[in-house]
Amino acid sequence: MDIHESYQRDIVWPANYNEIPKEIFVRQDLYQAEINRFFRGPEWHPIAHESEVPNAGDFKTCNLADVPLLVIRGEDGHVRAFYNACSHRSNQIEVKPSGNRNEFECPYHRWLFNSEGELIGCPNQRDFTPGFDKKDYPLAQPRQETVGGLLFVTLSPDTESLDDFLQEAKDSLLDVMGGDGRLKLIGYHRVRYLTNWKAYGDNDGYHPPLLHQAFTMLDWQGGTGRQYATTGRGHYCIETELTVPKPSSLIRDSSVVEFRDEGRPKRSSVLALFPMLVASNYLNVISIRFATPVAIDEVEVNYAYFAHQDDDEEMVRHRIRQSSNAIGPSGLISMEDASVFHRVQIGNRTPGTAVFQKGVADPSRLSFEFRQNDESGNLPHWEYYRAAMGFRRAAA
């Protein structure tokens, strides 16, 4: 029996919108089907911001699930994504995470490509197939589009336009990126969490003041705000009035939780794009987390931190000092996440369903506007996931 038919037969989705079967986090056959549907199928995935490769020849490598990619700024100034595989016999072209090269040579047979991906040299060409032409063998490219300098790729010819994919989340994405996406890279952190990719993407608005001890220790109260989800894939955004704690001896360097006026409204924004992107502008931290599945119970997250091109020297130093110390994988505000991601994965090996409660007024209906600390903002993306994977819903 086809694996798609198998998991669709075995798992019946609950009738209520606020219930998720825990089995979907731990089934290996379902995991491979998800890779094919969401990571090789008709979805857009952000893989880099153009500021990560500011100069001609700058490159970055990354993976989209199990597909290797290579991002290069060409001599012509354009940033392009390529499959990280030689157009000859598919040997991986680049193994370094980043660097600068004007030319990229495949070590297997010494085929040579320029920074625009064009094949410019290959040994023993006189012995090749009759009619061979180097112009016919550039590095292959996935479809790609950008918003505010953020480069998205899709591996499917059937994916709709990026604007249609983002819907109203496009404005929120630009807001997170300083309003216009004119960013400057200041650093990275790379981490692997021992959890399923869906559990990582299921981070909600309910938990922060309860899980993250910094809010309690510093008597850090939240401001007013809202949360919304798009009607398509259930991308969701939490926008809140930004508050800062009072000075405390608990923090040796109080600038870690200091907000400095940068000419934008004093608010925080967290945006989650289905399937895996999390981007945030909190305090003075501009962060984009590029995430991808590694295995059924493991995800890799690359935290990228940015300044704005208009920042003066002192603001850049402030953002560097604050970035990972506040919002990073071991940051003051977010350090507890890794433990919870892993413990959720362990707990999901038990039978039954996970039931969302906070903000659920009617389990039989799907909403798209929420309070900032509701967990129900996650439910629209779960409904999109259910429908895309073909799970039948139980009768009410």
Secondary structure, DSSP 8 states (H G I E B T S, - for coil): --HHHHHHHH--B-SSTTEEEGGGGT-HHHHHHHIIIIISSS--EEEEEGGGS-STTEEEEEEETTEEEEEEE-TTS-EEEEESS-TTT------SSEEE-SEEE-TTT--EEETTS-EEE-TTGGGS-TT--GGG------EEEEETTEEEEES-TT---HHHHHTTHHHHHHHHTTTT--EEEEEEEEEEESS-HHHHTT--SSSHHHH-HHHHHTT-----EEEEE-SSS--EEEEEE-------TT-SSGGGG-----SS-SEEEEEEETTTEEEEEETTEEEEEEEEEEETTEEEEEEEEEEETT--HHHHHHHHHHHHHHHSTT-TTTTTHHHHHHHHHHHTTSSSEEE--TT-S-TTS--SEEETT-SGGGHHHHHHHHHHHT--B---
